[in-house]
Amino acid sequence: MKRLAAGIALALLAESAAAYDIFTVAPDLWDRPRSARAVLEQSAVRQAISQYLAEPAAQLVIHHGYGQDPLLQAEELRMWLMTLAVDGARISLINDVRPHEPLKIEVVK
C-alpha cells in the first residue's frame, strides 16, 4: 500500500500543472472495468488532483449531465477521487452538463 501511495505521489509530482481549471474526463473510462490505477491514468484526473494538491484550500467540482447514468458516473468518480486521497468534503457534484457530454472536473481555488 505504501508503494502504491508513493507511486501516486511521484506520478502527481511529475505531472505539470495545466493552464486550465476544468478537465474533461474521457468517456472511454466507463467502457471498461475501473481500478485506482485506471482512473489515475486518465489525464484529466491526474491534472485535477495535481492542481488540487498544489492548492491547500482547493475544492473539486464534478460537472455531470442529467439522468441516472451521468449521476452514477459522477458518484463513482467522486469515490475514486476519495480513494486517491482527496477529501470527500471538498468534492461536490453539479448537474450542468448537456446531454451526451462527458464529465468534467473543475478545480476551484
N, C-alpha and C positions, 0 to 999 in steps of 0.2 A: 504494500500500500504506500509506503514511504517512497519507493522508487517511482510509482505512478505519479504521486504528488510532485516529486522533484522534476519528473519529465514534463508534467503540465506546466510547472513554473518556468522551466527553461524554454519551452515552446512559446509561452506567452511573452517572455522577455525578448526572445528573438524576433517576435512579430513587431514590425514597426507600426507606430501609431498611424492610423488612416486620417485623411483630411476631412472625412465626413463623419457625422454623428449618427447616421441612420444606415443600417446594414441589412441587405436583403438576404434572407435565408433561401438557399437553393431548394426548389421544390422536390428534387430527387432525394433529399434526405428522408422523405416519408415513403419512398418506394422500396425500402429495404429494412431489415432489422437494425435497430439502433443500439449503440453502446456509448459509453462516455467518450471513448476514442473516436467513434464515427461522428459524434456530434462536434467534438473539438476539432476534427479535421475540416469542418465547414469554415471557410474563410470568414464569413460574416460573424460566426460565433467567436472565433479567435480574436478578431478585431474588436468586437464589442467588449469581451472580457478584458482584453488588454487595456482599453480605454477606461473601463470600469475600475480596474485595479490601480491605474495611474491617478485617479481622482478619488480621494478618500470619501467625499460626500456624494459621489455619483449615484444615480438611480438608473435602472434599466426599464424600458417600456417595450413590451412586445405588442406590436400592432398586428391585428388579425382581422379576417373578414367575418361576416355574419354567418350563422349556421353552426350546426353541431361539429362538423369535421374541422373547420378552421379553429373553433374554440378548443377542441380536444388537442389539436396540434400545438396551440399556444400553451395550454396547460402542461402538455408533455415537455415542451421546450423549457418552460419555467422549472419543471422538476429536474431536467438535465442540468440547467444552469446552477441550481442549488447543489446538485451532486458535484459540480465543478467548483464549489466553494463560493458561490455568490449568495449573499444573504437574501433569503426569500422575502423579507420585509422590504427589501429595496428593489423588488421586481413588481411591476404592475402590468395588467393586460388592458388593452383598449381595442374595441371592435370598430375600427375606422378604415379598414382596407376594402377596396372594391372587390366584388366577386371575382374569383379565379386569379387573384393576385397573390403572390407568396407572402409569408410572414415577414415582418421587418423588426429589427431590434434597434431601438433608439437609446443612445447614451445621453442622459440628461445630467449636466454638470451643475 
